[in-house]
Amino acid sequence: MAEHIFKHGLAVLGAGKMGGILIEAFLKHGLVSPHHIFATVQQSSSERRTISSAQITPGNNNHAAAEKSEVILVCLKPLSVGHVLDEIRDALNPEKLVISIAASVPTAYFEIRIGSKVPVIRAMPNTPSMVGEGITAICKGKHATTEHLEIARKLFDAVGKTVVVDEKHMDAITGLSGSGPAFLYIILEALAEGGVKMGLSRELATLLAAQTMLGAAKVVLETGHHPALLKDTVTTPAGCTIDGILELEEGKLRVTLIKAVVKASQRAKELMFTESST
Ligand SMILES: NC(=O)c1ccc[n+]([C@@H]2O[C@H](COP(=O)([O-])OP(=O)(O)OC[C@H]3O[C@@H](n4cnc5c(N)ncnc54)[C@H](OP(=O)(O)O)[C@@H]3O)[C@@H](O)[C@H]2O)c1
């Protein structure tokens, strides 16, 4: 089990879907003790649900959570970030670290809104984090150091892989790996439908499609080979795969996926001005 890297408190402001996934993973990996997590949500206490097997019940007091914590993980929707920063501003100081997973919100926005030299790390995780197979891109703001990046890396390594990037790439990453699981679920479901159409049970077809997707991804990661080369190894001349590929090309699967990532990335630039999120 990993050491507890947070002994003085981790605030998770906005413990919704993604915040909840991260809390579960941090606890599972022993990065932080449940007593040191201060989670918040918006809803009233009567509607609050418990997060995780550790029975963490989120509160509503962002300021108190930030005050008790050395790391403040902002998991709010982009539009909520500004007013919550106003609430917690005087609980922050340059000894603390703010890590934000809010899509679209630049580190400069935090720095200006907070108004002091508080280090800020921006991160973009994704939902496969719930099974330890996420990927998180992290970048640092003006006042953050490589030590701060390392703290963020340790946290996000608990939910999968972590890559350090330049902030200018964060919207593209949001459109690719942030939204990507949704695109892949659609492909996976459609492959399974193909199996169902050909007489397989839905359960078997879904298992075959999911394990095939997992296996193909693993081969790319483990061999480092170009996907096109790997595709060629499956595609026997005059075999069945090339007939399937012909259908994919006619259906413009490739260009559709490219455009999906481009659109999602462009949308990621606008989120902080709208009600929506990833
Ligand atoms: N979902 C993803 O795949 C994903 C991936 C990467 C990054 N993100 C980013 O993560 C952030 C959260 O997304 P999500 O999908 O987890 O959304 P979500 O489930 O709606 O979580 C947002 C949480 O913020 C809480 N909240 C709202 N106003 C608040 C306030 N004033 N004080 C404290 N908590 C407040 C909400 O409370 P209630 O529960 O009471 O409404 C909710 O629990 C977004 O910025 C998104 O871009 C999401």
The ligand as an SDF file (V2000), in Angstrom:
LIG
                    3D

 48 52  0  0  0  0  0  0  0  0999 V2000
  -17.2190   13.3150  -15.9320 N   0  0  0  0  0  0  0  0  0  0  0  0
  -16.1020   13.2570  -16.6420 C   0  0  0  0  0  0  0  0  0  0  0  0
  -15.9040   12.3880  -17.5020 O   0  0  0  0  0  0  0  0  0  0  0  0
  -15.0050   14.2490  -16.3970 C   0  0  0  0  0  0  0  0  0  0  0  0
  -13.7010   13.9680  -16.8500 C   0  0  0  0  0  0  0  0  0  0  0  0
  -12.6990   14.9110  -16.6130 C   0  0  0  0  0  0  0  0  0  0  0  0
  -12.9790   16.1180  -15.9920 C   0  0  0  0  0  0  0  0  0  0  0  0
  -14.2560   16.3570  -15.5980 N   0  0  0  0  0  0  0  0  0  0  0  0
  -14.5330   17.6530  -14.9890 C   0  0  0  0  0  0  0  0  0  0  0  0
  -14.9240   17.4290  -13.6670 O   0  0  0  0  0  0  0  0  0  0  0  0
  -15.8270   18.4450  -13.2600 C   0  0  0  0  0  0  0  0  0  0  0  0
  -17.0380   17.7890  -12.6250 C   0  0  0  0  0  0  0  0  0  0  0  0
  -17.6640   16.9620  -13.5750 O   0  0  0  0  0  0  0  0  0  0  0  0
  -18.6360   15.7780  -13.0870 P   0  0  0  0  0  0  0  0  0  0  0  0
  -18.9440   15.0050  -14.3050 O   0  0  0  0  0  0  0  0  0  0  0  0
  -18.0570   15.1020  -11.9030 O   0  0  0  0  0  0  0  0  0  0  0  0
  -19.9120   16.6590  -12.6760 O   0  0  0  0  0  0  0  0  0  0  0  0
  -20.9300   16.4190  -11.4640 P   0  0  0  0  0  0  0  0  0  0  0  0
  -21.1430   14.9700  -11.2510 O   0  0  0  0  0  0  0  0  0  0  0  0
  -22.1040   17.2760  -11.7470 O   0  0  0  0  0  0  0  0  0  0  0  0
  -20.1410   17.0090  -10.2020 O   0  0  0  0  0  0  0  0  0  0  0  0
  -20.1310   18.3640   -9.8800 C   0  0  0  0  0  0  0  0  0  0  0  0
  -20.3030   18.4380   -8.3870 C   0  0  0  0  0  0  0  0  0  0  0  0
  -20.1510   19.8070   -7.9960 O   0  0  0  0  0  0  0  0  0  0  0  0
  -21.0320   20.0190   -6.9250 C   0  0  0  0  0  0  0  0  0  0  0  0
  -21.2530   21.4500   -6.7500 N   0  0  0  0  0  0  0  0  0  0  0  0
  -21.9530   22.3230   -7.5090 C   0  0  0  0  0  0  0  0  0  0  0  0
  -21.8960   23.5540   -6.9800 N   0  0  0  0  0  0  0  0  0  0  0  0
  -21.1540   23.4470   -5.8450 C   0  0  0  0  0  0  0  0  0  0  0  0
  -20.7530   24.3640   -4.8450 C   0  0  0  0  0  0  0  0  0  0  0  0
  -21.1000   25.6490   -4.8950 N   0  0  0  0  0  0  0  0  0  0  0  0
  -19.9950   23.9050   -3.8310 N   0  0  0  0  0  0  0  0  0  0  0  0
  -19.6330   22.5980   -3.7320 C   0  0  0  0  0  0  0  0  0  0  0  0
  -19.9980   21.6740   -4.6550 N   0  0  0  0  0  0  0  0  0  0  0  0
  -20.7480   22.1090   -5.6930 C   0  0  0  0  0  0  0  0  0  0  0  0
  -22.2870   19.2860   -7.3320 C   0  0  0  0  0  0  0  0  0  0  0  0
  -23.0810   19.0800   -6.1770 O   0  0  0  0  0  0  0  0  0  0  0  0
  -24.5130   18.3130   -6.2460 P   0  0  0  0  0  0  0  0  0  0  0  0
  -24.1490   16.8480   -6.3250 O   0  0  0  0  0  0  0  0  0  0  0  0
  -25.1230   18.6860   -4.9660 O   0  0  0  0  0  0  0  0  0  0  0  0
  -25.1850   18.8360   -7.4710 O   0  0  0  0  0  0  0  0  0  0  0  0
  -21.6860   17.9970   -7.9020 C   0  0  0  0  0  0  0  0  0  0  0  0
  -21.5320   17.0370   -6.8720 O   0  0  0  0  0  0  0  0  0  0  0  0
  -16.1740   19.2560  -14.5000 C   0  0  0  0  0  0  0  0  0  0  0  0
  -15.4880   20.4780  -14.5000 O   0  0  0  0  0  0  0  0  0  0  0  0
  -15.6910   18.3870  -15.6370 C   0  0  0  0  0  0  0  0  0  0  0  0
  -15.2410   19.1620  -16.7210 O   0  0  0  0  0  0  0  0  0  0  0  0
  -15.2680   15.4530  -15.7620 C   0  0  0  0  0  0  0  0  0  0  0  0
  1  2  1  0
  2  3  2  0
  2  4  1  0
  4  5  1  0
  4 48  2  0
  5  6  2  0
  6  7  1  0
  7  8  2  0
  8  9  1  0
  8 48  1  0
  9 10  1  0
  9 46  1  0
 10 11  1  0
 11 12  1  0
 11 44  1  0
 12 13  1  0
 13 14  1  0
 14 15  2  0
 14 16  1  0
 14 17  1  0
 17 18  1  0
 18 19  2  0
 18 20  1  0
 18 21  1  0
 21 22  1  0
 22 23  1  0
 23 24  1  0
 23 42  1  0
 24 25  1  0
 25 26  1  0
 25 36  1  0
 26 27  1  0
 26 35  1  0
 27 28  2  0
 28 29  1  0
 29 30  1  0
 29 35  2  0
 30 31  1  0
 30 32  2  0
 32 33  1  0
 33 34  2  0
 34 35  1  0
 36 37  1  0
 36 42  1  0
 37 38  1  0
 38 39  2  0
 38 40  1  0
 38 41  1  0
 42 43  1  0
 44 45  1  0
 44 46  1  0
 46 47  1  0
M  CHG  2   8   1  16  -1
M  END
$$$$
